[in-house]
Amino acid sequence: MRQLESVVHSDPDILGGVPVFVGTRVPVRILFEYLSGGDSLDKFLDQYPSVGRDQAVSALELSEDFLESGARSTG
């Protein structure tokens, strides 16, 4: 699995610092909006071809890891 810095980037000069996929201007939140709206990962990738499948999957895996580690530490 990738490290966060190789998947997501935040720069004040790019969309005012909104976290985007590395090498793109696509906000990461768009991926979650697509998925929470019932769209598939493939639909997201078709609409945003500058985002690679491996980037999107890594972002989801990193989010899962973050949520799971937080859930364990609040026990």
C-alpha positions as CSV (number, residue, x, y, z in Angstrom):
1,M,0.0,0.0,0.0
2,R,1.1,3.5,-0.7
3,Q,1.9,6.3,1.7
4,L,-0.5,9.3,1.9
5,E,2.0,11.6,0.3
6,S,2.2,9.6,-2.8
7,V,-1.6,9.6,-3.3
8,V,-2.9,12.9,-1.9
9,H,-1.3,16.4,-2.1
10,S,-2.4,19.7,-0.7
11,D,-0.9,23.0,-1.9
12,P,-2.3,26.4,-1.3
13,D,-1.6,27.3,-4.9
14,I,-3.7,24.4,-6.2
15,L,-7.4,24.9,-5.5
16,G,-6.7,26.8,-2.4
17,G,-5.1,23.9,-0.6
18,V,-8.0,21.4,-1.2
19,P,-6.5,17.9,-1.0
20,V,-6.1,16.5,-4.6
21,F,-4.8,13.4,-6.1
22,V,-1.0,13.7,-6.7
23,G,-0.3,15.0,-10.3
24,T,-3.9,16.2,-10.8
25,R,-6.2,19.0,-9.9
26,V,-9.0,16.5,-8.9
27,P,-10.1,16.9,-5.3
28,V,-10.1,13.6,-3.4
29,R,-13.6,14.4,-2.0
30,I,-15.0,13.9,-5.5
31,L,-14.2,10.2,-5.3
32,F,-16.2,9.9,-2.1
33,E,-19.0,12.0,-3.5
34,Y,-19.3,9.6,-6.5
35,L,-19.2,6.5,-4.3
36,S,-21.6,7.8,-1.7
37,G,-24.0,8.8,-4.5
38,G,-24.1,5.2,-5.7
39,D,-21.7,5.6,-8.6
40,S,-19.0,3.1,-9.3
41,L,-15.3,3.5,-9.1
42,D,-15.2,3.0,-12.9
43,K,-17.6,5.8,-13.5
44,F,-15.4,8.1,-11.4
45,L,-12.3,7.0,-13.3
46,D,-14.1,7.5,-16.6
47,Q,-15.0,11.1,-15.6
48,Y,-11.5,11.9,-14.2
49,P,-9.0,10.1,-16.4
50,S,-6.1,11.9,-14.9
51,V,-6.6,9.9,-11.7
52,G,-5.2,6.4,-12.0
53,R,-7.1,3.3,-10.6
54,D,-4.2,2.6,-8.3
55,Q,-4.4,6.1,-6.9
56,A,-8.1,5.9,-6.2
57,V,-7.8,2.4,-4.7
58,S,-4.9,3.6,-2.5
59,A,-7.0,6.6,-1.3
60,L,-9.8,4.2,-0.3
61,E,-7.4,1.9,1.4
62,L,-5.7,4.7,3.3
63,S,-9.2,6.0,4.4
64,E,-10.1,2.5,5.6
65,D,-6.9,2.2,7.5
66,F,-7.4,5.6,9.1
67,L,-11.0,4.8,10.2
68,E,-10.1,1.3,11.5
69,S,-7.1,2.6,13.5
70,G,-9.3,5.4,15.0
71,A,-12.0,2.9,15.9
72,R,-9.5,0.7,17.7
73,S,-8.0,3.5,19.7
74,T,-11.3,4.7,21.1
75,G,-12.2,1.3,22.7
